Amino acid sequence: MKSIPVVQIAVGSSSPHKIDAVQQAASKFFTACGISNCPAKSGVGIQPIGLEETLKGAQNRALAAAQKFPNAICVGIESGIVKMGLHWFDIAVVVVRRHETESVSVSAGIRLPDECVSEAIQRGLERTTVGSVVAEFYHGDETDPHTRLSRGKVTRMQTLTEAVFLAFSQIKFPVGFCIGDLEGNQ
């Protein structure tokens, strides 16, 4: 009988939301995996603004994980705020690195209340996140504004898990690594 390869995954973060999202996505994608993590600095502001800054933070986190775990599939996740039209959204960018191959995906975003964004800007985005203002104004979890703003219908974990899964799906892995490979689905 052929042995199932165990995929090693490293997350550049100590955030429970990010680690759990990678674990959930990996368990649906890979036949067998082990998850490690390491603290990783994003190299961007406490409240990233725009896709470019948010992407840079995710890339830096994935690279930090790759330095500590050079043989692993490395994941960096960074949340930020993005303005579309007149509205601000909280989104996350996910970067998955396997050797020199990089895959990027973006989570679904949740619209942020204008008064929360304005207040965070007034306090200074170099020391205040919009999520912390949402938690203060709406009595929620500053690390998960999604749950409060969606009235409990969508969690940050759900949006992160989906984005990680999408990033995994864009990288070619050897046969046998992914669920379905053993049945001949590639």
Contacts in CASP RR format, 6 or more apart in sequence:
PFRMAT RR
TARGET T0000
AUTHOR 0000-0000-0000
METHOD contacts of the structure
MODEL  1
MKSIPVVQIAVGSSSPHKIDAVQQAASKFFTACGISNCPAKSGVGIQPIG
LEETLKGAQNRALAAAQKFPNAICVGIESGIVKMGLHWFDIAVVVVRRHE
TESVSVSAGIRLPDECVSEAIQRGLERTTVGSVVAEFYHGDETDPHTRLS
RGKVTRMQTLTEAVFLAFSQIKFPVGFCIGDLEGNQ
4 31 0 8 1.000
4 32 0 8 1.000
4 176 0 8 1.000
4 182 0 8 1.000
5 31 0 8 1.000
5 32 0 8 1.000
5 174 0 8 1.000
5 176 0 8 1.000
5 177 0 8 1.000
6 32 0 8 1.000
6 33 0 8 1.000
6 34 0 8 1.000
7 26 0 8 1.000
7 30 0 8 1.000
7 31 0 8 1.000
7 32 0 8 1.000
7 33 0 8 1.000
7 34 0 8 1.000
7 73 0 8 1.000
7 173 0 8 1.000
7 177 0 8 1.000
8 33 0 8 1.000
8 34 0 8 1.000
8 36 0 8 1.000
8 69 0 8 1.000
8 71 0 8 1.000
8 72 0 8 1.000
8 73 0 8 1.000
9 22 0 8 1.000
9 26 0 8 1.000
9 30 0 8 1.000
9 33 0 8 1.000
9 34 0 8 1.000
9 35 0 8 1.000
9 36 0 8 1.000
9 72 0 8 1.000
9 73 0 8 1.000
9 74 0 8 1.000
9 75 0 8 1.000
10 35 0 8 1.000
10 36 0 8 1.000
10 37 0 8 1.000
10 38 0 8 1.000
10 65 0 8 1.000
10 66 0 8 1.000
10 68 0 8 1.000
10 69 0 8 1.000
10 72 0 8 1.000
10 73 0 8 1.000
10 74 0 8 1.000
10 75 0 8 1.000
11 18 0 8 1.000
11 19 0 8 1.000
11 22 0 8 1.000
11 35 0 8 1.000
11 36 0 8 1.000
11 37 0 8 1.000
11 38 0 8 1.000
11 65 0 8 1.000
11 74 0 8 1.000
11 75 0 8 1.000
11 76 0 8 1.000
11 77 0 8 1.000
12 18 0 8 1.000
12 37 0 8 1.000
12 38 0 8 1.000
12 39 0 8 1.000
12 40 0 8 1.000
12 61 0 8 1.000
12 62 0 8 1.000
12 64 0 8 1.000
12 65 0 8 1.000
12 74 0 8 1.000
12 75 0 8 1.000
12 76 0 8 1.000
12 77 0 8 1.000
13 19 0 8 1.000
13 37 0 8 1.000
13 39 0 8 1.000
13 40 0 8 1.000
13 61 0 8 1.000
13 76 0 8 1.000
13 77 0 8 1.000
14 37 0 8 1.000
14 38 0 8 1.000
14 39 0 8 1.000
15 77 0 8 1.000
15 143 0 8 1.000
17 143 0 8 1.000
17 144 0 8 1.000
17 156 0 8 1.000
17 157 0 8 1.000
17 160 0 8 1.000
18 75 0 8 1.000
18 76 0 8 1.000
18 77 0 8 1.000
18 160 0 8 1.000
19 35 0 8 1.000
19 37 0 8 1.000
20 157 0 8 1.000
21 77 0 8 1.000
21 157 0 8 1.000
21 160 0 8 1.000
21 161 0 8 1.000
21 163 0 8 1.000
21 164 0 8 1.000
22 35 0 8 1.000
22 75 0 8 1.000
22 77 0 8 1.000
22 164 0 8 1.000
23 35 0 8 1.000
24 157 0 8 1.000
24 161 0 8 1.000
24 164 0 8 1.000
25 161 0 8 1.000
25 162 0 8 1.000
25 164 0 8 1.000
25 165 0 8 1.000
25 168 0 8 1.000
26 33 0 8 1.000
26 34 0 8 1.000
26 35 0 8 1.000
26 164 0 8 1.000
26 168 0 8 1.000
27 33 0 8 1.000
28 165 0 8 1.000
28 179 0 8 1.000
29 165 0 8 1.000
29 168 0 8 1.000
29 169 0 8 1.000
29 178 0 8 1.000
29 179 0 8 1.000
30 168 0 8 1.000
30 177 0 8 1.000
30 178 0 8 1.000
30 179 0 8 1.000
31 176 0 8 1.000
31 177 0 8 1.000
31 178 0 8 1.000
31 179 0 8 1.000
31 180 0 8 1.000
31 181 0 8 1.000
31 182 0 8 1.000
36 69 0 8 1.000
36 72 0 8 1.000
37 65 0 8 1.000
38 64 0 8 1.000
38 65 0 8 1.000
38 68 0 8 1.000
38 69 0 8 1.000
40 60 0 8 1.000
40 61 0 8 1.000
40 64 0 8 1.000
40 65 0 8 1.000
40 76 0 8 1.000
41 60 0 8 1.000
41 61 0 8 1.000
41 64 0 8 1.000
42 48 0 8 1.000
42 56 0 8 1.000
42 57 0 8 1.000
42 58 0 8 1.000
42 60 0 8 1.000
42 61 0 8 1.000
42 78 0 8 1.000
43 56 0 8 1.000
43 57 0 8 1.000
43 60 0 8 1.000
44 53 0 8 1.000
44 54 0 8 1.000
44 56 0 8 1.000
44 57 0 8 1.000
44 60 0 8 1.000
44 78 0 8 1.000
45 53 0 8 1.000
45 125 0 8 1.000
45 126 0 8 1.000
46 125 0 8 1.000
46 126 0 8 1.000
46 127 0 8 1.000
46 128 0 8 1.000
46 129 0 8 1.000
47 80 0 8 1.000
47 81 0 8 1.000
47 120 0 8 1.000
47 125 0 8 1.000
47 126 0 8 1.000
47 128 0 8 1.000
47 129 0 8 1.000
47 130 0 8 1.000
48 54 0 8 1.000
48 56 0 8 1.000
48 57 0 8 1.000
48 78 0 8 1.000
48 79 0 8 1.000
48 80 0 8 1.000
48 81 0 8 1.000
49 80 0 8 1.000
49 81 0 8 1.000
49 82 0 8 1.000
49 125 0 8 1.000
50 80 0 8 1.000
50 81 0 8 1.000
50 82 0 8 1.000
50 83 0 8 1.000
51 82 0 8 1.000
51 91 0 8 1.000
51 93 0 8 1.000
51 106 0 8 1.000
53 80 0 8 1.000
54 78 0 8 1.000
54 79 0 8 1.000
54 80 0 8 1.000
54 82 0 8 1.000
54 91 0 8 1.000
54 92 0 8 1.000
54 93 0 8 1.000
55 78 0 8 1.000
55 93 0 8 1.000
55 95 0 8 1.000
55 104 0 8 1.000
56 78 0 8 1.000
57 76 0 8 1.000
57 78 0 8 1.000
57 93 0 8 1.000
58 76 0 8 1.000
58 77 0 8 1.000
58 78 0 8 1.000
58 92 0 8 1.000
58 93 0 8 1.000
58 94 0 8 1.000
58 95 0 8 1.000
58 104 0 8 1.000
59 76 0 8 1.000
59 95 0 8 1.000
59 102 0 8 1.000
61 75 0 8 1.000
61 76 0 8 1.000
61 77 0 8 1.000
61 78 0 8 1.000
61 95 0 8 1.000
62 74 0 8 1.000
62 75 0 8 1.000
62 76 0 8 1.000
62 95 0 8 1.000
62 96 0 8 1.000
62 97 0 8 1.000
62 102 0 8 1.000
63 74 0 8 1.000
63 97 0 8 1.000
65 72 0 8 1.000
65 74 0 8 1.000
65 75 0 8 1.000
65 76 0 8 1.000
65 97 0 8 1.000
66 72 0 8 1.000
66 74 0 8 1.000
66 97 0 8 1.000
73 96 0 8 1.000
73 97 0 8 1.000
73 98 0 8 1.000
73 168 0 8 1.000
73 171 0 8 1.000
74 96 0 8 1.000
74 97 0 8 1.000
74 98 0 8 1.000
75 94 0 8 1.000
75 95 0 8 1.000
75 96 0 8 1.000
75 97 0 8 1.000
75 164 0 8 1.000
75 167 0 8 1.000
76 94 0 8 1.000
76 95 0 8 1.000
76 96 0 8 1.000
77 92 0 8 1.000
77 93 0 8 1.000
77 94 0 8 1.000
77 95 0 8 1.000
77 160 0 8 1.000
77 163 0 8 1.000
77 164 0 8 1.000
78 92 0 8 1.000
78 93 0 8 1.000
79 90 0 8 1.000
79 91 0 8 1.000
79 92 0 8 1.000
80 90 0 8 1.000
80 91 0 8 1.000
80 92 0 8 1.000
80 93 0 8 1.000
81 88 0 8 1.000
81 89 0 8 1.000
81 90 0 8 1.000
81 91 0 8 1.000
81 112 0 8 1.000
81 117 0 8 1.000
81 130 0 8 1.000
82 88 0 8 1.000
82 89 0 8 1.000
82 91 0 8 1.000
83 89 0 8 1.000
87 111 0 8 1.000
87 112 0 8 1.000
87 114 0 8 1.000
88 111 0 8 1.000
88 112 0 8 1.000
88 114 0 8 1.000
88 117 0 8 1.000
88 130 0 8 1.000
89 109 0 8 1.000
89 110 0 8 1.000
89 111 0 8 1.000
89 112 0 8 1.000
90 109 0 8 1.000
90 110 0 8 1.000
90 112 0 8 1.000
90 130 0 8 1.000
90 131 0 8 1.000
90 145 0 8 1.000
90 146 0 8 1.000
91 106 0 8 1.000
91 107 0 8 1.000
91 108 0 8 1.000
91 109 0 8 1.000
92 106 0 8 1.000
92 107 0 8 1.000
92 156 0 8 1.000
92 159 0 8 1.000
92 160 0 8 1.000
92 163 0 8 1.000
93 104 0 8 1.000
93 105 0 8 1.000
93 106 0 8 1.000
93 107 0 8 1.000
93 163 0 8 1.000
94 104 0 8 1.000
94 105 0 8 1.000
94 106 0 8 1.000
94 107 0 8 1.000
94 160 0 8 1.000
94 163 0 8 1.000
94 164 0 8 1.000
94 166 0 8 1.000
94 167 0 8 1.000
95 102 0 8 1.000
95 103 0 8 1.000
95 104 0 8 1.000
95 167 0 8 1.000
96 102 0 8 1.000
96 103 0 8 1.000
96 104 0 8 1.000
96 164 0 8 1.000
96 167 0 8 1.000
96 168 0 8 1.000
96 170 0 8 1.000
96 171 0 8 1.000
97 103 0 8 1.000
98 171 0 8 1.000
98 173 0 8 1.000
101 171 0 8 1.000
101 172 0 8 1.000
103 167 0 8 1.000
103 168 0 8 1.000
103 170 0 8 1.000
103 171 0 8 1.000
104 167 0 8 1.000
104 170 0 8 1.000
105 163 0 8 1.000
105 164 0 8 1.000
105 166 0 8 1.000
105 167 0 8 1.000
105 170 0 8 1.000
106 163 0 8 1.000
107 159 0 8 1.000
107 160 0 8 1.000
107 162 0 8 1.000
107 163 0 8 1.000
108 154 0 8 1.000
108 159 0 8 1.000
108 162 0 8 1.000
108 163 0 8 1.000
109 146 0 8 1.000
109 159 0 8 1.000
110 145 0 8 1.000
110 146 0 8 1.000
110 149 0 8 1.000
110 150 0 8 1.000
110 154 0 8 1.000
110 159 0 8 1.000
111 149 0 8 1.000
112 130 0 8 1.000
112 131 0 8 1.000
112 134 0 8 1.000
112 145 0 8 1.000
112 149 0 8 1.000
113 134 0 8 1.000
113 137 0 8 1.000
113 138 0 8 1.000
113 149 0 8 1.000
115 137 0 8 1.000
116 130 0 8 1.000
116 131 0 8 1.000
116 133 0 8 1.000
116 134 0 8 1.000
116 137 0 8 1.000
117 130 0 8 1.000
117 133 0 8 1.000
119 133 0 8 1.000
119 137 0 8 1.000
120 128 0 8 1.000
120 129 0 8 1.000
120 130 0 8 1.000
120 131 0 8 1.000
120 132 0 8 1.000
120 133 0 8 1.000
123 133 0 8 1.000
129 142 0 8 1.000
130 145 0 8 1.000
131 142 0 8 1.000
131 143 0 8 1.000
131 145 0 8 1.000
132 142 0 8 1.000
134 140 0 8 1.000
134 142 0 8 1.000
134 145 0 8 1.000
134 148 0 8 1.000
134 149 0 8 1.000
135 141 0 8 1.000
135 142 0 8 1.000
135 145 0 8 1.000
135 148 0 8 1.000
136 142 0 8 1.000
138 145 0 8 1.000
138 148 0 8 1.000
138 149 0 8 1.000
139 148 0 8 1.000
140 147 0 8 1.000
140 148 0 8 1.000
141 147 0 8 1.000
141 148 0 8 1.000
143 156 0 8 1.000
144 155 0 8 1.000
144 156 0 8 1.000
144 157 0 8 1.000
145 156 0 8 1.000
146 154 0 8 1.000
146 155 0 8 1.000
146 156 0 8 1.000
146 158 0 8 1.000
146 159 0 8 1.000
147 154 0 8 1.000
147 155 0 8 1.000
147 156 0 8 1.000
175 181 0 8 1.000
175 186 0 8 1.000
176 182 0 8 1.000
END
